[in-house]
Amino acid sequence: MKIILFDAGFIVALTGLFIGWYLFRPLKHHPKPAPFACLHESDGKFKTIALKPEHIFGIGLSYASHIDETAHEFDPKGRPAVFIKASRSLQPGGGATKIPATGELIDEAAGIDVSLRKTLREKFGDLPPLMDYEAELGFILLEDIPDAKLNDQTYAPKLGFLIANDLSARSLQILGEGMPNRLEYWGMSKSFDDFLPTTKKIWVPKKNAADAIPCVTVTTRVNGQLRQSAPTNDMIYTPRQMLIAARETYPHLKLKKGDMVIMGTSGGIALSTPRIKARLAELFRFGRLTKLKFILKSDQSKFLKSGDTVVVSGGWLGEVTTRLE
């Protein structure tokens, strides 16, 4: 009997040690900034270019701080996560953005998975969008880019740079958790009308240089309160790496003049999941609906609501203001 109790106690202790290690283990790899060449305001000039991209590629998890707050692991051999935003989301110059209603959210979700129409109405009723902001540096292609050029490490693509706010309905993005097509959910959550306000003018370098970007600090203020602030040269992927990832993720889409890439955001977004909670969900294999329930029960005060004003700035690159309605 004593042996059985000892064995049971040992197993409990061992299980506890394993869970503790699993939850608090350090990251295997820590992201490091890419070797950027910094461009300054005097290295180029502003131009007014009509923004009519055929494709808008979004890059996910491109700053170490954002990887930490979203509780993702980092694979140095992996490629950047790439999703597509609908062209209807583009709003040059910013302005008013309407927060989608529950019916609109469910319609979009059902467009990917028809079973979600019934499930979301039954389990969540008045589903909120969980509106979020993302301050980002972006660029547009000023020429077509064939694969032969893209694979040349010395190639310097002709790019024009801008500042963007990648607005998101996080409740829809969460529905992609654990799904093989999760990036489709990411794109869907960010593709409502006017969900991509950008600066009007594009800054174009006088000379093209491989892996060169404007080195500015990109910030977000919500109703005057600073939420995000990070230098662009803290990103972990270069423009060329992002373009290669876009081609590999969507091999049926060519990189064309006018296409846009928004380069990802830093830490400070409204949706922040402590790593320990994310690992608990992973350990107990929580499904996407369970994860959404937990998020909806947590503090939602940082998510955007009607009447909020969001200003995303990139220093000398300019700023764009959004009013939520």
GUVEXSE-392737 format. One record per residue (C-alpha): residue number from 1; residue in one letter; y, x negated, z negated. Coordinates in pm, 1 decimal, padded with zeros to 6 digits. Layout:
<sites>
+-----+------+----------+----------+----------+
!  nr ! rest !       yy !       xx !       zz !
+-----+------+----------+----------+----------+
! NUM !    A !        Y !        X !        Z !
...
+-----+------+----------+----------+----------+
</sites>
This chain:
<sites>
+-----+------+----------+----------+----------+
!  nr ! rest !       yy !       xx !       zz !
+-----+------+----------+----------+----------+
!   1 !    M !  00000.0 !  00000.0 !  00000.0 !
!   2 !    K !  00238.0 ! -00280.8 ! -00085.5 !
!   3 !    I !  00160.8 ! -00449.1 !  00242.5 !
!   4 !    I !  00241.6 ! -00128.3 !  00430.7 !
!   5 !    L !  00575.4 ! -00092.5 !  00247.7 !
!   6 !    F !  00656.4 ! -00455.6 !  00312.7 !
!   7 !    D !  00574.4 ! -00416.9 !  00676.9 !
!   8 !    A !  00785.1 ! -00100.0 !  00704.5 !
!   9 !    G !  01077.6 ! -00266.5 !  00530.3 !
!  10 !    F !  01046.6 ! -00571.1 !  00751.7 !
!  11 !    I !  01047.9 ! -00354.4 !  01062.5 !
!  12 !    V !  01356.4 ! -00165.7 !  00942.4 !
!  13 !    A !  01536.9 ! -00490.4 !  00867.1 !
!  14 !    L !  01435.7 ! -00639.9 !  01199.5 !
!  15 !    T !  01553.5 ! -00327.0 !  01381.7 !
!  16 !    G !  01884.9 ! -00344.9 !  01199.0 !
!  17 !    L !  01929.2 ! -00708.8 !  01292.2 !
!  18 !    F !  01855.3 ! -00632.4 !  01656.3 !
!  19 !    I !  02103.4 ! -00344.9 !  01669.9 !
!  20 !    G !  02369.5 ! -00559.6 !  01502.5 !
!  21 !    W !  02311.9 ! -00842.3 !  01749.7 !
!  22 !    Y !  02315.7 ! -00600.7 !  02043.4 !
!  23 !    L !  02643.8 ! -00440.4 !  01940.7 !
!  24 !    F !  02833.6 ! -00755.6 !  01844.0 !
!  25 !    R !  02688.6 ! -01012.1 !  02082.6 !
!  26 !    P !  02951.3 ! -01214.0 !  02271.8 !
!  27 !    L !  03004.6 ! -01183.0 !  02643.9 !
!  28 !    K !  02777.9 ! -01401.5 !  02854.1 !
!  29 !    H !  03068.1 ! -01496.4 !  03078.8 !
!  30 !    H !  03442.1 ! -01488.5 !  03020.1 !
!  31 !    P !  03657.3 ! -01415.2 !  03326.6 !
!  32 !    K !  03909.6 ! -01679.7 !  03427.4 !
!  33 !    P !  04220.7 ! -01643.9 !  03645.8 !
!  34 !    A !  04176.2 ! -01725.3 !  04013.5 !
!  35 !    P !  04346.8 ! -02035.7 !  04157.4 !
!  36 !    F !  04651.1 ! -01861.0 !  04300.6 !
!  37 !    A !  04943.1 ! -02015.7 !  04484.9 !
!  38 !    C !  05256.1 ! -01855.8 !  04336.3 !
!  39 !    L !  05517.9 ! -01703.5 !  04563.9 !
!  40 !    H !  05875.2 ! -01647.4 !  04444.8 !
!  41 !    E !  06147.2 ! -01412.0 !  04566.5 !
!  42 !    S !  06317.0 ! -01681.2 !  04775.1 !
!  43 !    D !  05988.5 ! -01741.7 !  04962.8 !
!  44 !    G !  06019.2 ! -01415.5 !  05154.8 !
!  45 !    K !  06229.2 ! -01109.1 !  05223.0 !
!  46 !    F !  06210.3 ! -00733.3 !  05185.8 !
!  47 !    K !  06137.6 ! -00508.2 !  05481.3 !
!  48 !    T !  06121.9 ! -00134.2 !  05527.4 !
!  49 !    I !  05779.9 ! -00058.1 !  05675.3 !
!  50 !    A !  05643.3 !  00290.9 !  05732.2 !
!  51 !    L !  05333.9 !  00316.4 !  05513.5 !
!  52 !    K !  05060.1 !  00498.3 !  05704.1 !
!  53 !    P !  04737.4 !  00325.7 !  05601.9 !
!  54 !    E !  04412.0 !  00444.2 !  05753.4 !
!  55 !    H !  04233.2 !  00308.9 !  05447.0 !
!  56 !    I !  04349.2 !  00246.6 !  05090.1 !
!  57 !    F !  04113.7 !  00014.8 !  04904.1 !
!  58 !    G !  04133.2 ! -00003.2 !  04526.2 !
!  59 !    I !  04004.0 ! -00296.7 !  04325.0 !
!  60 !    G !  03854.2 ! -00228.4 !  03983.8 !
!  61 !    L !  03830.5 ! -00461.4 !  03684.1 !
!  62 !    S !  04036.3 ! -00748.6 !  03821.3 !
!  63 !    Y !  04198.4 ! -00854.1 !  03490.1 !
!  64 !    A !  04004.1 ! -00989.7 !  03194.3 !
!  65 !    S !  04199.9 ! -00770.4 !  02951.3 !
!  66 !    H !  04103.8 ! -00456.7 !  03146.1 !
!  67 !    I !  03737.3 ! -00560.0 !  03150.2 !
!  68 !    D !  03751.1 ! -00592.8 !  02771.2 !
!  69 !    E !  03912.9 ! -00255.2 !  02705.0 !
!  70 !    T !  03675.8 ! -00070.5 !  02938.9 !
!  71 !    A !  03376.6 ! -00244.3 !  02776.6 !
!  72 !    H !  03231.3 ! -00383.4 !  03098.1 !
!  73 !    E !  03028.5 ! -00698.8 !  03132.0 !
!  74 !    F !  03144.7 ! -00962.5 !  03380.1 !
!  75 !    D !  02920.9 ! -01118.9 !  03642.2 !
!  76 !    P !  03084.6 ! -01432.8 !  03789.0 !
!  77 !    K !  02848.5 ! -01413.6 !  04087.8 !
!  78 !    G !  02922.2 ! -01047.8 !  04152.6 !
!  79 !    R !  03185.9 ! -00910.0 !  04384.6 !
!  80 !    P !  03484.2 ! -00699.5 !  04279.6 !
!  81 !    A !  03431.0 ! -00326.1 !  04247.5 !
!  82 !    V !  03599.5 ! -00154.1 !  04544.4 !
!  83 !    F !  03672.0 !  00216.9 !  04582.6 !
!  84 !    I !  03872.3 !  00417.5 !  04837.6 !
!  85 !    K !  04173.3 !  00635.1 !  04761.8 !
!  86 !    A !  04258.4 !  00918.5 !  04999.5 !
!  87 !    S !  04570.0 !  00873.3 !  05213.3 !
!  88 !    R !  04712.8 !  01196.6 !  05071.6 !
!  89 !    S !  04757.4 !  01016.3 !  04737.9 !
!  90 !    L !  05025.2 !  00784.5 !  04880.1 !
!  91 !    Q !  05380.5 !  00858.6 !  04764.0 !
!  92 !    P !  05628.6 !  00589.3 !  04880.0 !
!  93 !    G !  05929.4 !  00582.3 !  04649.6 !
!  94 !    G !  05763.0 !  00784.4 !  04375.0 !
!  95 !    G !  05890.6 !  01117.2 !  04245.1 !
!  96 !    A !  05710.4 !  01417.1 !  04099.3 !
!  97 !    T !  05331.4 !  01426.5 !  04066.1 !
!  98 !    K !  05152.0 !  01749.2 !  03981.1 !
!  99 !    I !  04873.1 !  01729.3 !  03722.8 !
! 100 !    P !  04561.8 !  01892.2 !  03872.4 !
! 101 !    A !  04433.0 !  02209.0 !  03706.7 !
! 102 !    T !  04076.0 !  02261.1 !  03586.9 !
! 103 !    G !  03978.7 !  02447.6 !  03902.8 !
! 104 !    E !  04099.7 !  02162.3 !  04122.7 !
! 105 !    L !  03908.3 !  01908.0 !  03915.1 !
! 106 !    I !  03586.0 !  02106.0 !  03937.8 !
! 107 !    D !  03625.5 !  02160.4 !  04311.7 !
! 108 !    E !  03659.8 !  01785.5 !  04367.0 !
! 109 !    A !  03359.7 !  01706.3 !  04145.6 !
! 110 !    A !  03148.4 !  01967.0 !  04324.1 !
! 111 !    G !  03235.4 !  01800.1 !  04653.5 !
! 112 !    I !  03019.2 !  01507.2 !  04542.2 !
! 113 !    D !  02762.3 !  01692.2 !  04329.7 !
! 114 !    V !  02746.6 !  02068.6 !  04381.5 !
! 115 !    S !  02557.1 !  02116.8 !  04053.9 !
! 116 !    L !  02867.4 !  02005.3 !  03862.8 !
! 117 !    R !  03051.2 !  02327.1 !  03947.9 !
! 118 !    K !  02831.7 !  02531.9 !  03715.5 !
! 119 !    T !  02769.4 !  02256.3 !  03462.6 !
! 120 !    L !  03135.2 !  02172.0 !  03403.9 !
! 121 !    R !  03238.2 !  02535.7 !  03366.7 !
! 122 !    E !  02957.8 !  02610.8 !  03121.4 !
! 123 !    K !  02980.8 !  02294.3 !  02911.0 !
! 124 !    F !  03352.2 !  02213.8 !  02919.9 !
! 125 !    G !  03540.7 !  02531.0 !  03008.3 !
! 126 !    D !  03906.1 !  02426.4 !  03036.2 !
! 127 !    L !  03837.2 !  02068.7 !  03149.0 !
! 128 !    P !  04144.8 !  01844.6 !  03107.4 !
! 129 !    P !  04211.8 !  01572.1 !  03365.8 !
! 130 !    L !  04280.4 !  01292.4 !  03111.7 !
! 131 !    M !  04568.8 !  01163.0 !  03322.3 !
! 132 !    D !  04610.1 !  00786.7 !  03316.3 !
! 133 !    Y !  04837.0 !  00520.9 !  03468.8 !
! 134 !    E !  04765.0 !  00178.3 !  03616.2 !
! 135 !    A !  05038.9 ! -00070.1 !  03703.9 !
! 136 !    E !  04930.8 ! -00277.6 !  04002.7 !
! 137 !    L !  05038.4 ! -00531.5 !  04258.0 !
! 138 !    G !  04934.6 ! -00419.8 !  04604.6 !
! 139 !    F !  04948.6 ! -00543.7 !  04960.8 !
! 140 !    I !  04931.7 ! -00407.5 !  05312.9 !
! 141 !    L !  04777.2 ! -00579.9 !  05611.5 !
! 142 !    L !  05031.4 ! -00682.0 !  05872.9 !
! 143 !    E !  04757.6 ! -00756.2 !  06127.9 !
! 144 !    D !  04400.0 ! -00660.6 !  06207.7 !
! 145 !    I !  04154.9 ! -00892.7 !  06033.7 !
! 146 !    P !  03829.4 ! -00961.0 !  06220.2 !
! 147 !    D !  03532.9 ! -01084.6 !  06021.2 !
! 148 !    A !  03539.8 ! -01425.6 !  06188.2 !
! 149 !    K !  03885.3 ! -01493.2 !  06042.0 !
! 150 !    L !  03800.9 ! -01344.9 !  05703.8 !
! 151 !    N !  03504.5 ! -01579.3 !  05663.1 !
! 152 !    D !  03722.0 ! -01883.6 !  05735.7 !
! 153 !    Q !  03825.4 ! -02023.9 !  05396.9 !
! 154 !    T !  04143.9 ! -02171.4 !  05544.9 !
! 155 !    Y !  04256.0 ! -01840.3 !  05692.4 !
! 156 !    A !  04581.9 ! -01701.0 !  05549.3 !
! 157 !    P !  04612.6 ! -01328.7 !  05626.7 !
! 158 !    K !  04954.1 ! -01180.9 !  05702.8 !
! 159 !    L !  05032.8 ! -00959.8 !  05406.3 !
! 160 !    G !  05323.4 ! -00761.7 !  05268.4 !
! 161 !    F !  05340.2 ! -00691.9 !  04893.5 !
! 162 !    L !  05449.2 ! -00391.9 !  04687.0 !
! 163 !    I !  05420.6 ! -00236.4 !  04340.5 !
! 164 !    A !  05204.0 !  00070.5 !  04279.5 !
! 165 !    N !  05094.8 !  00311.1 !  04007.2 !
! 166 !    D !  04727.4 !  00399.5 !  04052.4 !
! 167 !    L !  04718.8 !  00737.4 !  03875.5 !
! 168 !    S !  04376.6 !  00863.5 !  03769.4 !
! 169 !    A !  04206.1 !  01177.8 !  03640.2 !
! 170 !    R !  03970.8 !  00995.0 !  03403.6 !
! 171 !    S !  03752.3 !  01299.3 !  03331.2 !
! 172 !    L !  03629.2 !  01283.7 !  03691.1 !
! 173 !    Q !  03586.9 !  00907.1 !  03682.7 !
! 174 !    I !  03366.2 !  00934.6 !  03372.0 !
! 175 !    L !  03133.8 !  01166.3 !  03566.5 !
! 176 !    G !  03038.3 !  00863.9 !  03775.1 !
! 177 !    E !  02901.0 !  00674.5 !  03472.6 !
! 178 !    G !  02542.0 !  00572.9 !  03537.2 !
! 179 !    M !  02542.5 !  00717.0 !  03888.0 !
! 180 !    P !  02439.6 !  00508.4 !  04190.6 !
! 181 !    N !  02755.5 !  00625.3 !  04371.4 !
! 182 !    R !  02993.4 !  00569.5 !  04079.5 !
! 183 !    L !  03260.7 !  00418.7 !  04304.7 !
! 184 !    E !  03278.6 !  00747.8 !  04493.2 !
! 185 !    Y !  03370.0 !  00915.5 !  04164.3 !
! 186 !    W !  03630.6 !  00646.3 !  04097.8 !
! 187 !    G !  03794.0 !  00714.5 !  04433.1 !
! 188 !    M !  03776.6 !  01092.1 !  04384.9 !
! 189 !    S !  03946.4 !  01071.2 !  04045.4 !
! 190 !    K !  04238.1 !  00882.5 !  04203.1 !
! 191 !    S !  04282.9 !  01073.3 !  04528.5 !
! 192 !    F !  04482.7 !  01383.9 !  04442.2 !
! 193 !    D !  04818.8 !  01440.5 !  04610.5 !
! 194 !    D !  05083.7 !  01184.5 !  04507.0 !
! 195 !    F !  04842.0 !  00986.6 !  04287.1 !
! 196 !    L !  04966.0 !  00657.8 !  04437.2 !
! 197 !    P !  05343.2 !  00622.1 !  04398.0 !
! 198 !    T !  05464.8 !  00289.2 !  04539.1 !
! 199 !    T !  05786.1 !  00099.3 !  04593.5 !
! 200 !    K !  05946.9 !  00181.2 !  04929.7 !
! 201 !    K !  06027.2 ! -00169.7 !  05045.4 !
! 202 !    I !  05762.8 ! -00430.4 !  05123.2 !
! 203 !    W !  05813.9 ! -00797.0 !  05040.1 !
! 204 !    V !  05688.3 ! -01025.3 !  05318.6 !
! 205 !    P !  05644.7 ! -01403.4 !  05271.6 !
! 206 !    K !  05819.5 ! -01629.7 !  05524.0 !
! 207 !    K !  05500.7 ! -01833.9 !  05553.5 !
! 208 !    N !  05143.1 ! -01719.2 !  05511.7 !
! 209 !    A !  04936.3 ! -01913.5 !  05260.5 !
! 210 !    A !  04574.9 ! -01865.2 !  05163.1 !
! 211 !    D !  04532.8 ! -01693.0 !  04825.3 !
! 212 !    A !  04906.8 ! -01676.0 !  04761.4 !
! 213 !    I !  05062.8 ! -01384.8 !  04571.0 !
! 214 !    P !  05401.5 ! -01303.6 !  04417.4 !
! 215 !    C !  05384.6 ! -01426.5 !  04057.7 !
! 216 !    V !  05555.7 ! -01148.3 !  03866.1 !
! 217 !    T !  05494.0 ! -00961.1 !  03542.3 !
! 218 !    V !  05379.3 ! -00605.1 !  03608.7 !
! 219 !    T !  05462.8 ! -00349.9 !  03338.4 !
! 220 !    T !  05419.3 !  00018.2 !  03259.7 !
! 221 !    R !  05653.3 !  00221.8 !  03041.3 !
! 222 !    V !  05571.8 !  00580.4 !  02945.2 !
! 223 !    N !  05880.1 !  00767.8 !  02825.3 !
! 224 !    G !  06037.2 !  00427.4 !  02760.9 !
! 225 !    Q !  05744.0 !  00293.0 !  02557.4 !
! 226 !    L !  05585.0 ! -00027.6 !  02687.1 !
! 227 !    R !  05214.0 !  00028.6 !  02756.3 !
! 228 !    Q !  05118.6 ! -00252.3 !  02995.7 !
! 229 !    S !  05248.5 ! -00602.3 !  03061.7 !
! 230 !    A !  05067.0 ! -00884.7 !  03240.9 !
! 231 !    P !  05143.5 ! -01161.9 !  03492.5 !
! 232 !    T !  04982.3 ! -01109.5 !  03830.7 !
! 233 !    N !  04840.0 ! -01461.8 !  03836.0 !
! 234 !    D !  04608.3 ! -01359.0 !  03551.4 !
! 235 !    M !  04395.2 ! -01170.2 !  03804.3 !
! 236 !    I !  04045.2 ! -01305.1 !  03854.3 !
! 237 !    Y !  04013.4 ! -01235.7 !  04229.5 !
! 238 !    T !  04223.9 ! -01357.1 !  04522.0 !
! 239 !    P !  04340.1 ! -01134.8 !  04810.8 !
! 240 !    R !  04077.7 ! -01292.1 !  05037.2 !
! 241 !    Q !  03800.0 ! -01220.6 !  04786.0 !
! 242 !    M !  03918.4 ! -00861.7 !  04761.3 !
! 243 !    L !  03917.7 ! -00819.4 !  05138.7 !
! 244 !    I !  03569.0 ! -00967.9 !  05166.4 !
! 245 !    A !  03448.5 ! -00730.2 !  04894.6 !
! 246 !    A !  03600.6 ! -00433.9 !  05080.4 !
! 247 !    R !  03413.0 ! -00528.5 !  05398.4 !
! 248 !    E !  03086.3 ! -00581.5 !  05210.3 !
! 249 !    T !  03118.6 ! -00254.9 !  05018.8 !
! 250 !    Y !  03220.0 ! -00052.0 !  05324.7 !
! 251 !    P !  03069.4 ! -00238.4 !  05623.6 !
! 252 !    H !  03142.8 !  00055.5 !  05853.6 !
! 253 !    L !  03519.2 !  00017.2 !  05799.1 !
! 254 !    K !  03716.2 ! -00249.7 !  05982.5 !
! 255 !    L !  04020.5 ! -00408.8 !  05822.0 !
! 256 !    K !  04313.2 ! -00280.4 !  06025.7 !
! 257 !    K !  04685.6 ! -00339.2 !  06039.2 !
! 258 !    G !  04852.6 ! -00101.8 !  05793.3 !
! 259 !    D !  04555.2 ! -00078.7 !  05556.0 !
! 260 !    M !  04645.4 ! -00114.3 !  05189.6 !
! 261 !    V !  04481.1 ! -00282.8 !  04893.2 !
! 262 !    I !  04585.1 ! -00210.7 !  04535.8 !
! 263 !    M !  04473.8 ! -00509.8 !  04337.2 !
! 264 !    G !  04372.9 ! -00369.3 !  04000.1 !
! 265 !    T !  04536.2 ! -00324.9 !  03661.6 !
! 266 !    S !  04563.5 ! -00509.6 !  03332.3 !
! 267 !    G !  04489.8 ! -00396.0 !  02977.8 !
! 268 !    G !  04686.9 ! -00117.5 !  02813.0 !
! 269 !    I !  04561.5 !  00192.3 !  02994.3 !
! 270 !    A !  04519.7 !  00520.1 !  02805.1 !
! 271 !    L !  04139.6 !  00519.3 !  02842.1 !
! 272 !    S !  04022.8 !  00238.4 !  02617.0 !
! 273 !    T !  03665.7 !  00219.1 !  02486.0 !
! 274 !    P !  03583.3 ! -00033.9 !  02212.9 !
! 275 !    R !  03295.0 ! -00253.2 !  02322.0 !
! 276 !    I !  03084.0 ! -00152.4 !  02022.2 !
! 277 !    K !  03104.2 !  00216.0 !  02120.3 !
! 278 !    A !  03017.8 !  00139.8 !  02480.4 !
! 279 !    R !  02714.9 ! -00061.6 !  02372.0 !
! 280 !    L !  02602.8 !  00215.7 !  02138.9 !
! 281 !    A !  02617.3 !  00458.4 !  02430.5 !
! 282 !    E !  02421.0 !  00211.5 !  02639.6 !
! 283 !    L !  02163.1 !  00149.8 !  02365.7 !
! 284 !    F !  02098.2 !  00521.0 !  02317.1 !
! 285 !    R !  02123.9 !  00589.2 !  02689.9 !
! 286 !    F !  02398.2 !  00847.8 !  02674.7 !
! 287 !    G !  02437.3 !  01036.0 !  03001.1 !
! 288 !    R !  02766.5 !  01094.0 !  03177.8 !
! 289 !    L !  02817.7 !  01439.9 !  03026.0 !
! 290 !    T !  02757.0 !  01309.5 !  02673.3 !
! 291 !    K !  03006.6 !  01028.7 !  02734.9 !
! 292 !    L !  03263.1 !  01278.2 !  02859.1 !
! 293 !    K !  03213.1 !  01492.3 !  02546.9 !
! 294 !    F !  03275.2 !  01190.8 !  02322.9 !
! 295 !    I !  03593.6 !  01097.7 !  02510.2 !
! 296 !    L !  03722.4 !  01454.7 !  02488.7 !
! 297 !    K !  03664.6 !  01454.6 !  02111.9 !
! 298 !    S !  03853.1 !  01129.2 !  02063.2 !
! 299 !    D !  04230.0 !  01071.2 !  02040.1 !
! 300 !    Q !  04396.0 !  01186.6 !  02363.4 !
! 301 !    S !  04756.2 !  01114.2 !  02266.1 !
! 302 !    K !  04797.1 !  00824.3 !  02511.1 !
! 303 !    F !  04698.4 !  01024.8 !  02817.6 !
! 304 !    L !  04980.6 !  01154.1 !  03034.1 !
! 305 !    K !  05101.3 !  01513.2 !  03007.9 !
! 306 !    S !  05348.6 !  01736.2 !  03185.4 !
! 307 !    G !  05704.5 !  01616.2 !  03132.6 !
! 308 !    D !  05615.9 !  01248.9 !  03090.7 !
! 309 !    T !  05800.3 !  00983.1 !  03290.4 !
! 310 !    V !  05615.0 !  00668.5 !  03395.0 !
! 311 !    V !  05796.8 !  00359.8 !  03523.1 !
! 312 !    V !  05589.2 !  00082.1 !  03677.0 !
! 313 !    S !  05780.1 ! -00239.2 !  03741.8 !
! 314 !    G !  05708.4 ! -00570.9 !  03909.7 !
! 315 !    G !  06026.1 ! -00760.8 !  03826.6 !
! 316 !    W !  06205.2 ! -00865.4 !  04145.4 !
! 317 !    L !  05944.7 ! -00676.5 !  04354.5 !
! 318 !    G !  06097.8 ! -00352.8 !  04230.6 !
! 319 !    E !  05983.7 ! -00049.4 !  04036.0 !
! 320 !    V !  05857.6 !  00301.8 !  04098.1 !
! 321 !    T !  05908.8 !  00608.6 !  03876.1 !
! 322 !    T !  05677.4 !  00906.7 !  03843.0 !
! 323 !    R !  05747.9 !  01239.4 !  03668.0 !
! 324 !    L !  05440.5 !  01438.2 !  03567.4 !
! 325 !    E !  05453.0 !  01812.4 !  03626.9 !
+-----+------+----------+----------+----------+
</sites>
